[in-house]
Amino acid sequence: MPWFVSKSLSRKTKPSSGLLPYFLLLVPPLCWGGNAVLARGVVDVVPPVSLAFWRWIAALIILLPFTFHHVKRDWKTAMASWQWLLVLSFLGVTCFNSMLYTAAHTTTAINLSLMQTAMPAMIILISWVVFKEKISSIQLMGVMVSMAGACLIVVRGSLQILLTMELVEGDVLMLFAVFIYALYSAFFRKRPSVHPLSLLVLTFGWGALMLLPFYIWELVVVGPFSVSLVAFMSILYVAVFPSIVAYFCWNRGIELIGANGAGLFMYFIPVFASVMAILFLGETLHAYHGMGMALILVGMLIFNRRG
């Protein structure tokens, strides 16, 4: 899931008819679902921190020629809020995908994608606790139902796992990663008032810089990965599609049909990821996946209930 979702969903736009916006809005969840599947598929090819580090470096190399003038113009404004820029870069860039790629070593791509759908509920909960945003008892119940769905996936629908706490490391790490990104999304209101492309490049750059010590540590402990066509194409995919292509398609879709309609497309992430994981990785859907997803969706429906 991208750093810009929380901002995009707050935009006021004029709804548009036609099929183009719906096609555009299917591209981001396809890219983000593919990110989870690829992370699981290349666990023996590229170490997790290396994959995250080179993702951001490659994305920066691609973006800088087109965004340099924005960054140069906005530099002083961005540095005036450097503390929040640092926090957002650390949470949204340094931590989230590094944790997702690490979690992929011990859990399935299906679980990785399904647990991301609990993020809206976590954002609401954090905004309520930290920023004292008003929330009704019905809305709080909706958040709790969604969180129960995420927990059901973590314990894989087993009461025995819950009682013995024999949890899969990757599931717990991914749930924590979702919490980290929810923190990022809740704090996004503190972002510097700069052009979106400037913010994109600056968070990528600062996030990669803070990731550098972990990357060096991984090089020492695990060793460098072998440069191969698979490794190169994997890094190119995560740099281009989840990081850049999804950004432009998402924002254009928001402009055409509005934020509320676009938000529903986030739930296509586990749909696309599950199909790809079954086809390319041989993963299997279980009943607890369906029950967990159903609870998450029901919880968000309760939260958004009117009247």
Secondary structure, DSSP 8 states (H G I E B T S, - for coil): --TTHHHHTT-------SSHHHHHHHHHHHHHHHHHHHHHHTTTTS-HHHHHHHHHHHHHHHHHHHHHHHHHHHHHHHHHTHHHHHHHHIIIIIIHHHHHHHHTTTS-HHHHHHHHTTHHHHHHHHHHHHH-----HHHHHHHHHHHHHHHHHHTTT-HHHHHHT---HHHHHHHHHHHHHHHHHHHGGG--SS-HHHHHHHHHHHHHHHHHHHHHHHHHHT------HHHHHHHHHHHHIIIIIHHHHHHHHHHHH-HHHHHGGGGHHHHHHHHHIIIII-----HHHHHHHHHHHHHHHHHT---
